[in-house]
Amino acid sequence: MTAVEPLSDGDLTLRPSQPNGQVTTFTVEHRAPGDTMGTIEVRRTTPGAALVVWSLEGGPGVAEQAMRLVTEYAFGELGLERLQVEVDPELHSSARIAVRSGFRREGVLRGAALVEGERRDVAIYGMRTDDPRPNTVTGWTALMDSTLPKKRVIAHVVVRDTGGRVLLCEVSYKSDLELPGGVVEPDEDPATGASREMEEELGTALPLLGVLAIDWLPRWEGWGDAVEILYDGGVHDPSLIDRLQPDGFEIRGVSWHPPDKLAGLVSPLNARRLPMLLAAPDQLHNLRNGSPITS
């Protein structure tokens, strides 16, 4: 059997075991042979994919250096196409090692691990053979992007009639009446998202005249927090409503409502902010959860 050559980088040497088809173990040595700092295992899970597990001393720098050596060996010598790391989300140091070694955060498996009788979440970090490496600009920014918060953006449109009323939609998924619009898609700017939602839901995309308000929404009924942009859909003749075509699936109907009659018809959030916006449509309102942000 041919001996497997060790991997070296500076003061670090990794000695891989003879692959047995399922698990390859790397003994990590620092400076001198026998100065063992721990091991890294590459465990094949499915064809072309493997789980990487490490147990190392010497701090995160040693772990990152060793992990980068192992990943390149796994993609090259072992012919793997995907590597995966599983980390307890509370172990921030392990998460940092995974990211700085080139693994992107991909999601969380809720309650996937049983630790001393307690269900714990498992964060999944993945790396593909064709991913740009962490020592490149695109590789590093992709890693950072995978770990940063993903905040929803919502774009709604405030449409008024000549009598000062606001256009509201009867929706199929809740009892509150709602403004036209919805969640902005990935790689879509908010104004385009607002127009797209109106076209899909009401058959008409009205011109957007500007921004009436920017609002931050806290967590609510299972939703994460979000930023909402409320656009000015202009003032129209009440007959506009006759030209709108609700999709019948998400939007069941549309109607005009005066600002002093919104309580009980809309969410508490819209009951707070819509009368304020309708009373001063010529200014930009900077809001937090439907209330003005003041110094």
Secondary structure as UniProt FT lines:
FT   STRAND          7..9
FT   TURN            10..11
FT   STRAND          12..16
FT   STRAND          23..30
FT   TURN            33..34
FT   STRAND          36..46
FT   TURN            47..48
FT   STRAND          49..56
FT   HELIX           60..76
FT   STRAND          82..87
FT   TURN            89..90
FT   HELIX           92..100
FT   TURN            101..102
FT   STRAND          104..115
FT   TURN            116..117
FT   STRAND          118..128
FT   TURN            129..130
FT   TURN            134..135
FT   HELIX           137..147
FT   STRAND          152..161
FT   TURN            162..163
FT   STRAND          166..171
FT   STRAND          177..178
FT   STRAND          181..183
FT   TURN            186..187
FT   HELIX           190..202
FT   STRAND          211..217
FT   TURN            221..222
FT   STRAND          226..236
FT   TURN            238..239
FT   HELIX           240..243
FT   STRAND          251..257
FT   HELIX           259..261
FT   TURN            263..265
FT   HELIX           268..279
FT   TURN            281..282
FT   STRAND          285..288
FT   TURN            289..290
FT   STRAND          291..292
//
